[in-house]
Amino acid sequence: METKQVSAVLKSPAPHMVGDGFRVHNFFPGGYTINMSPFFLLDYGSKIQFSARRIPRGVGIHPHRGFETVTIAYHGAVAHHDSSGNSGVIYPGDVQWMTAAAGILHKEYHEENYSLRGGPFQMVQLWVNLPAKDKMGKPGYQAIKQQAMAFVNLPDNGGKIEIIAGNYKGQNGNAQTFTPIHLYNVRLNKQGKANFSFPANYNTGFMVIEGAVKINQKEIAPVDSFVHFKNQGEQIDVEALEDSIILVLSGEPIDEPVVQYGPFLMNTQEEINQALEDYNQGRFGYIEE
């Protein structure tokens, strides 16, 4: 099989705050113009120390329509509430997969006990686009705990691969997806090696959460960088230069027009206008402050 070559190793864009609880680097669509469909957005919250606080920091009530939010915790803890009646807390290693679909209100805050203690905080949030036929479907929520994830141990004490979605060497992730997606947390010990195979047309990227890795025996990707791959070849080899964590994302592109307006991700401007009207008319449900 042909090697899937690196397109670019991208440095973290300048950070900005989302609410008062999430300092993020937006790699795409704002930071870099790269095609990562079905992944529309990657906000990377690099490691930061938050001081102890009685009133939790976070993001207040806001709407979404037309896509899914996937939040992956590495340090800290986040509580979630939405207008479909779902709530939960994710801790390091956990994943929260919310399907906004036809419309949802939600809020995200630092979990109360974490807020009282303070400490390191590091997260990733992805926006995963939905195909047109599913954009107005029923909202959903998947809480994926680290201890329940399928995983594969790598040879020679190289580390392990936690499968959030898709499959790796016969092990399937727990997340249910609307289009073909592979999403892994790859935890490598120093000098640990892993190999991956994704279809040539799948948009593929690696977010380096900790450490530093060498890709295909050539490119070095340091912590807080994003590795974007070309849409040719299938095979990728990774070696950890130190103890490392990488978030691997690869998915079949959705070949449909995309129109974004704030928290809405639809196919036409008319659908955006309808989303605004539905939100203003209170059709996204209700959630307490």
Sequence and secondary structure as in RCSB ss.txt:
>XXXX:A:sequence
METKQVSAVLKSPAPHMVGDGFRVHNFFPGGYTINMSPFFLLDYGSKIQFSARRIPRGVGIHPHRGFETVTIAYH
GAVAHHDSSGNSGVIYPGDVQWMTAAAGILHKEYHEENYSLRGGPFQMVQLWVNLPAKDKMGKPGYQAIKQQAMA
FVNLPDNGGKIEIIAGNYKGQNGNAQTFTPIHLYNVRLNKQGKANFSFPANYNTGFMVIEGAVKINQKEIAPVDS
FVHFKNQGEQIDVEALEDSIILVLSGEPIDEPVVQYGPFLMNTQEEINQALEDYNQGRFGYIEE
>XXXX:A:secstr
  B  EEEEE     EEETTTEEEEEEETTT     TTEEEEEEEEEEEE   SS  EEEEEEEBSEEEEEEEEE
S EEEEETTS EEEE TT EEEEE TT EEEEEEE HHHHHH EEEEEEEEEEE  GGGTTS  EEEEE GGGSE
EEEEGGGTEEEEEEESEETTEE S   SS EEEEEEEE TT EEEEE  TTSEEEEEEEESEEEETTTEEEETT 
EEEE SS  EEEEEESSSEEEEEEEE    S  EEETTEEESSHHHHHHHHHHHHTTTT     
